[in-house]
Amino acid sequence: MKKPIVALLFILIGFSLSVNAQRPGGPPSGDGNGRPSRPGQSTPPSFDMDAGTPKGNSKITGFVIDSAVTIAVEYANVALIDQESKKVIDGTMADGNGKFQFTRVAKGTYSLKVTFIGYEDALVENVKVEKGEDIDLGTVKLAISAKVLDEVTVTGLKSIIEEKVDRLVYNAENDVTSKGGDGTDVLRKVPMLAVDLDGNLSLRGSENIRVLINNKPSTIVASSVADALKMIPADLIKTVEVITSPSAKYDAEGTTGIVNIITKRSSVQGYNLNINTGVGVRGTNLGLNGNLRVGKVGFSLGGFGRAFYNKSATELNQTTIAEIGQFKTTQTADARDFGMFGRYNLGMDVEISKSEYITGNVSFGTRNMNRDQDMLISNFTNDVLSRESNRLLDTKNSSNNVDVNLDYVKIFKPTHEWSVSTQYSQNNMVNNFDASNFTLSGESLGEQQNLNASINKEITVQTDYMMPIGQRQMFETGVKGIFREVNSDFEYLAGFGGSLEADARNPAGFLNYNQNVQAGYLSYTYTTPSKWSFKAGARYERTTIDADDSGVILDINGYDNLVPSVNISKIMKNGLAVKLAYNNRIQRPGLQQLNPNFNAANPQSIEIGNPNLEPEISNNVELGLSKSIKRNYVNLSFYARQTNNSILRLTSLSDTLAGALVTTYENIGKEQTSGLNLFGNFFLTPKWSLNGGFDLYYTYMEGQVQTLDGFEVASNNGIVIGGRMMSQISLNKGWAVQAFGGMRGNQVTLQGQRTGFGFYSLGLRKDINDKKGSLGFAFDNFLGGMTMRSTSVSPLFSQESINYIYNQNVKVTFQYKLGNMKFVAKKKTRSVNNTDGVGGGDDNPAQGGGFNR
């Protein structure tokens, strides 16, 4: 596979150009920057034109913009009308920058009528054209339709799944079944994404992805994507964007792409208050969100919290082989999970002038996750029972984080702007456990405690500049600095009867890890009249690291990365959109992968990070085909990825505790993945939609595993299959019904595999009091819970762990809006967007993502 990828790389670089133009045939969507959704059209509008109209040699040009926010209205319809006869002479469509043009216009007096869905029509009269004279109308402003402002009832359904040229958009606000849940419930339904039972996120088979919230990073995401998803209530999520081929504008981090979670944010003239709550047998949530706008100043204040409670069970069967014999361990445990998560924010935006804006935001996040386990441990030596004991384990994982943003944007004209963005983030984390060990008769075998506290700080400063060149070109550039500091302290205590002292077998330690990234990028876009679009860019990043592991200075060299990206797209005459993309990505190790804390919460399955990890490098190629047929949409994409210096989990025998296994991370392998995604969105009737997708990919990984004689090269491969299906029906009198089902097949690891699982839900919602509120009911996995089985094998050991999740759930949700609000399109802003860090993890604490975001 390596040779085809390299060959295609050279072919693509030879073009030196790429695409990122929006597909005119795309369905309505928001763009993630607070802009209103703008439905597009696949072909220029059809006008009843006078075929006998004489042609001239003059041109009429102009720009269509939103009157409230001075941003381009993409693909607006423009008609050229003879002012005397009132006949339509010609018609065209504005491009992705709002630019329109009429050529070969004869001498005369004309009117121009500009229309677009959701806006009032605009009429420009008395446009006098002389022979050979070109007319520049400047900007034509469209005002939002009064019908939109009055929130008239729309009987049709908005597409839940939409596709843009560089990303897929999932409209979570239309998801009935996720009400009262959290972010994991939403992302499980997004095409190309997979979320396991512990909330760990992967894209096309890889957990090395970037996760953003409202185009910005957050330290809670850096620490653990799984925890971050649990912290965000499903009701707060507006859309989820999956970016599989990021341009040079984005940080180079994330080998498979970027996931951007857009939360609901409204901008109002007046005030409003939303109350959002839900109660279920497995979880409860409460949210309050308020907005106030007076003149040119707006304020927002919100808070969302969620508590969940659940029972689970685990099993572990483990066999190890050493020179002195064979050791076998079996474990069974019942667990009780309790978690409380919250996120709160205070924001302000100020309109300095019609072209200058300042926005500021402070957000707080908190999480508390506790698990109590009663564990029965049986140890065998050469198949003879040598010991049985009970272990009572209390695990506490908590954190609190703050993100502060201050952003400035200057708009010279639509798509010509300069911005400065700053951010400070800090996350304080605690990962502790207390363990008490007893014989089966109740005699104490001692107590153990692990204390691990860490602080993650980050300062980011960036500036970006974008400028159109003529009608079909765009130039973008920017520089960025990220300054990170991570401190982790850990200590083990042991003793009897509550009298604990330092554990000599597990000495205390610390990690001080400083990482600085300086970056700059250039990007160029060109769109031809025949709808070919090319976008080429390059991003340079310089990374320096200073690290101290318990007093030992680590020799970690800095590294430089020049990251190219190429995108090419073409919209055919029949509306078929074709996209070909290549990009090079890097993946820096995350905090939990680096953390040297010796996590022995399970004494037979120990985990430890590796502070000497280096980044992994990947090459990615993607070919996409999409087609809109009226309101229906189908997309098929093929992709291939090769990752070198891959960071893989490596399990080996403990050299201090007989029968125990230790798992860590090493840059020991390479990984190759190729596959396809097929999904579609169909409207069976104006009120009944059906959408679903199918994922299939082949993966091959190679690395080193431990043997009695040292290490040897091992490999594993397999095909992974997944899919999902959702149907939504909008009924009369404000009723709506939605059903969802999905599954993920077996997943390959270097030393084994994880079995697949399925999930499903059914939801019902009723709008009340003229849509000011809603009452809903939802049922999750009501026929039983879910089970995940993981296996690992090598010449020296075999391990099987089983996780039972009893997550059957019934919930009731309630939402109500108070206040007198008038819609005002949100001001265009820029913000810090750190996409360069790792996020992810699995059911093991040692892989919870990292301080990079």
C-alpha positions, -999 to +999 in steps of 0.1 A: +000+000+000+029+024+007+040+026-029+005+036-043+001+062-017+035+077-024+028+077-062-005+094-057+012+119-034+035+130-062+007+132-087-013+154-064+016+177-055+022+181-091-011+199-095+000+224-067-036+234-063-067+222-045-103+227-037-123+240-008-152+256-026-186+249-013-207+225-033-236+245-047-258+214-045-254+212-007-284+212+016-289+239+042-265+241+070-248+263+095-211+269+091-200+266+126-192+303+131-226+314+141-238+322+106-274+313+097-279+283+076-280+290+039-296+265+015-277+262-018-287+251-053-269+227-076-274+246-108-280+283-117-317+293-115-340+289-145-353+322-158-379+329-185-357+350-207-363+369-239-343+349-264-344+378-289-326+403-267-296+419-284-262+413-268-235+440-262-200+442-247-207+456-213-205+439-179-225+443-146-209+430-114-218+431-078-216+415-044-246+400-025-243+403+013-263+398+045-275+432+056-271+424+093-236+409+094-220+420+061-210+385+051-215+370+017-249+353+007-236+323-012-253+312-044-281+339-044-302+341-076-298+373-096-321+383-125-314+410-151-346+427-161-353+452-189-368+481-169-391+492-197-406+459-209-402+441-175-388+411-193-360+390-178-330+394-200-305+371-182-300+353-150-271+340-129-261+328-095-237+344-071-206+323-063-193+311-029-181+346-021-214+363-030-200+377-063-222+378-094-215+390-130-234+396-162-214+398-195-223+408-230-249+433-217-263+457-244-269+494-239-301+501-220-317+507-186-321+476-164-333+464-130-317+436-110-337+413-088-318+393-061-335+365-043-326+338-018-344+315+005-349+330+040-343+366+027-365+394+014-361+401-023-339+430-032-345+452-063-319+475-078-335+498-103-323+524-129-290+506-138-280+526-170-255+509-192-238+527-220-221+509-249-187+494-238-192+506-202-188+483-172-209+488-142-199+478-106-229+479-083-208+473-052-228+454-026-265+444-027-278+438+008-304+412+015-325+414+047-337+384+066-373+376+057-400+388+081-415+353+079-382+339+093-382+365+121-417+356+130-408+319+131-435+306+109-443+269+110-423+248+085-440+215+079-410+198+061-380+182+078-345+196+077-318+172+067-302+155+097-271+146+077-256+171+052-224+172+032-201+201+023-171+200+002-147+196+031-169+182+059-200+163+069-225+180+091-249+162+115-278+184+127-281+171+162-309+196+171-333+175+150-324+143+170-353+134+192-339+103+208-308+121+222-327+145+244-317+141+280-285+123+271-250+135+266-224+140+238-217+102+234-254+096+225-252+122+197-218+112+182-227+075+180-252+085+153-227+106+132-215+089+100-178+079+100-176+082+138-176+053+163-180+056+200-173+026+222-190+017+255-167+039+275-173+070+253-140+068+234-142+084+199-127+071+167-129+082+131-124+056+103-108+032+128-084+056+145-087+074+178-060+099+167-084+128+159-089+164+170-120+173+189-131+210+190-160+227+208-173+257+188-142+257+167-120+260+198-101+235+219-108+229+256-085+214+282-112+190+293-111+175+258-073+174+260-074+153+292-100+129+280-124+130+250-146+104+267-151+126+298-156+157+276-184+141+257-201+130+289-199+166+301-218+181+272-256+175+273-271+163+241-296+191+242-268+217+240-253+203+207-265+220+175-244+203+149-214+180+147-189+186+118-166+158+106-136+172+086-117+144+070-094+165+048-084+196+067-066+224+048-034+241+058-054+266+078-059+239+105-033+227+129-015+196+116-025+174+145-050+146+141-040+118+117-075+110+105-093+144+108-111+169+130-145+166+148-160+200+156-189+201+180-211+232+176-233+241+206-265+261+204-259+298+206-284+324+198-281+362+193-311+382+203-324+418+205-341+417+239-338+387+262-346+350+264-342+322+289-343+285+280-350+258+306-340+223+297-343+193+319-346+155+318-351+127+342-343+090+335-336+058+353-299+061+345-294+098+344-307+133+351-298+167+335-307+203+341-297+233+320-304+271+320-293+293+291-300+330+289-292+358+264-295+396+266-288+421+238-290+458+241-280+478+211-245+468+200-236+448+232-247+413+238-244+390+268-249+353+273-249+332+304-255+294+305-251+264+326-257+227+319-252+198+343-257+161+342-256+133+367-257+096+358-258+064+378-252+030+364-244-006+373-218-026+354-198-058+357-164-069+345-145-102+341-108-108+335-091-141+325-054-139+322-026-164+317+012-156+317+042-178+310+075-173+327+107-194+332+095-205+367+061-216+355+026-206+344+005-181+363-032-177+358-056-150+372-094-148+371-113-118+383-150-110+385-163-077+397-196-058+402-193-020+398-214+010+406-207+042+386-217+077+396-208+108+377-216+145+377-206+167+348-212+204+341-203+232+318-210+269+323-202+300+303-203+337+303-199+356+270-200+392+257-198+406+222-194+443+212-199+459+178-173+486+176-184+496+141-201+479+112-168+463+103-151+457+137-161+433+165-147+421+198-159+390+215-150+375+249-160+343+266-152+325+298-163+289+302-159+265+331-161+228+331-163+202+359-164+165+361-166+140+389-165+103+381-165+077+408-166+039+405-169+015+434-159-021+426-162-054+446-137-077+430-130-114+436-094-124+426-083-160+421-046-168+415-033-201+401+003-214+397+007-242+373-031-247+374-031-250+412-051-224+432-026-205+452-046-175+466-081-160+466-089-125+479-115-097+478-105-063+466-127-032+473-117-005+449-128+031+450-117+051+419-121+089+418-114+109+386-123+145+387-112+178+370-122+214+367-112+235+337-114+271+325-111+286+290-109+323+285-111+338+249-107+373+236-110+378+199-110+407+174-121+408+138-118+435+112-139+431+080-127+452+051-153+437+027-170+402+024-143+375+026-116+401+031-107+403+068-081+402+095-085+387+129-065+383+162-074+356+186-062+347+221-069+320+246-059+309+280-068+274+292-062+255+324-073+221+336-068+207+371-071+169+372-072+143+400-070+105+393-069+086+426-078+052+439-082+036+473-080-002+476-086-025+505-077-062+502-092-090+523-091-128+525-123-146+519-128-149+557-125-111+561-089-107+573-071-076+561-044-081+535-035-044+535-045-011+519-032+008+490-037+043+478-026+061+446-026+099+445-021+115+411-028+152+405-019+171+373-023+206+359-025+214+322-020+251+312-020+266+277-017+300+261-024+306+225-020+337+203-028+337+166-036+361+137-052+352+104-057+372+072-078+363+042-081+383+009-100+376-023-081+381-056-105+389-083-136+368-086-123+333-084-092+333-062-086+334-024-054+339-005-052+330+032-022+332+056-017+332+094+008+326+122+002+310+156+020+303+188+009+277+214+027+275+248+019+244+269+029+234+304+019+201+321+028+191+356+019+156+370+027+144+406+020+109+418+025+090+450+017+056+463+009+048+500+005+014+516-003+000+551-028-016+574-057-003+595-058+031+578-022+039+587-006+045+553+030+053+545+051+057+514+051+025+493+087+015+487+077-007+458+061+022+440+081+053+446+066+088+442+075+109+412+066+138+389+066+149+353+072+185+342+065+187+305+067+219+285+058+220+248+058+250+225+045+251+189+052+279+164+032+276+132+026+295+100+005+287+069-003+298+033-033+287+014-045+295-021-079+287-037-089+290-074-122+282-090-126+280-127-157+290-147-164+254-154-167+246-117-133+231-111-120+241-077-084+238-065-070+246-031-034+241-022-016+249+010+013+242+033+017+246+070+050+247+088+052+238+125+082+239+148+078+219+181+102+222+211+100+201+243+116+204+277+107+175+301+118+164+335+108+129+347+113+128+385+145+148+383+158+131+352+161+155+322+146+137+292+165+141+259+136+148+236+146+165+204+125+192+189+110+185+154+100+204+123+070+195+101+061+209+067+025+197+061+011+200+026-026+197+017-042+195-017-079+194-025-095+192-059-132+191-067-155+193-097-192+197-100-205+179-131-234+191-152-256+165-138-250+177-103-225+150-093-198+164-071-163+147-072-136+154-046-100+142-045-078+152-015-044+145+000-030+157+032-001+150+055-008+149+093+011+145+126-001+131+159+017+142+191+014+120+221-012+130+247-009+136+285-022+102+296+001+085+271+030+104+285+021+103+322+046+080+341+022+074+369+023+036+376-015+029+376-020-003+396-057+000+404-059-035+390-028-052+403-028-078+376-033-053+347-010-023+353-007+007+331+020+034+327+027+062+303+059+069+284+072+104+285+097+097+257+071+092+230+076+110+196+049+121+172+035+098+145+032+109+109+005+099+084-003+103+047-040+104+038-057+102+004-095+105-001-118+103-031-155+113-026-185+112-048-218+129-039-251+135-056-282+155-047-315+144-062-341+169-051-340+168-013-323+134-013-286+130-010-260+101-014-223+102-007-196+075-013-160+081-003-129+059-005-098+066+016-064+052+024-040+061+052-005+051+061+010+060+095+046+057+104+062+058+138+028+047+150+020+050+187+007+016+197-003+000+230+022-027+240+015-052+268+042-073+283+051-092+315+057-074+347+093-079+359+084-073+396+050-090+401+045-126+391+015-131+368+009-094+362+009-076+329+020-040+322+007-019+293+024+011+280+029+030+247+058+029+222+067+043+188+072+008+175+049+003+145+033+012+113-004+012+105-022+010+071-059+015+067-081+017+036-119+016+033-151+032+022-181+051+036-215+050+020-244+070+035-275+087+023-303+110+034-338+105+019-371+122+023-398+096+018-424+123+023-420+160+032-425+149+069-407+115+069-370+112+065-347+081+064-309+082+066-282+058+073-247+047+064-224+018+060-187+017+069-161-008+059-123-007+062-093-030+062-065-023+087-030-037+090-007-029+119+028-040+127+050-037+158+072-055+183+060-079+210+078-095+239+091-131+238+112-152+261+142-143+240+135-105+239+112-089+212+100-100+178+080-083+150+043-091+151+014-080+129-023-082+128-050-073+103-087-075+097-118-060+082-141-038+104-177-033+095-202-008+110-234+010+102-263+030+114-299+038+104-323+066+116-359+075+107-378+106+117-415+114+112-430+148+119-467+143+127-496+167+131-502+189+162-465+191+171-458+154+175-426+138+162-412+103+164-377+091+158-360+056+158-323+048+156-301+017+155-264+011+149-236-014+153-199-017+152-181-049+143-149-064+157-120-040+160-084-051+154-055-043+178-018-052+175-021-080+200-058-090+196-092-075+190-123-060+206-157-074+198-184-053+183-217-042+199-250-027+189-273+001+203-307+015+195-332+041+207-368+052+202-380+088+209-413+107+210-417+145+213-447+169+216-444+206+211-465+226+235-477+262+239-470+273+203-436+257+202-424+276+232-418+242+249-416+205+243-422+173+263-404+141+252-399+105+260-370+083+249-360+046+254-325+033+250-314-003+246-347-014+263-342-051+254-309-054+273-275-038+279-243-040+259-212-062+262-177-056+251-150-083+250-113-076+245-086-101+239-048-099+238-023-127+230+014-131+226+040-159+230+041-151+268+005-144+278-032-144+269-057-119+283-095-117+280-115-089+296-153-086+294-172-054+302-210-056+308-229-023+306-264-023+320-275+008+302-312+002+295-327+036+299-361+054+300-361+091+302-385+121+302-374+154+289-388+189+292-378+222+275-393+257+277-384+291+264-391+323+282-386+359+271-392+383+242-366+377+215-361+390+180-336+372+159-305+391+148-279+372+127-248+366+149-217+387+143-189+371+125-160+363+147-127+345+147-115+324+176-086+303+187-087+269+170-060+245+183-064+214+163-030+201+168-033+179+199-043+143+206-076+133+221-089+099+228-085+070+251-101+038+259-114+019+289-079+022+304-069+053+323-036+053+306-051+064+273-073+093+280-060+117+254-035+144+260-028+180+268-026+187+230-059+197+216 
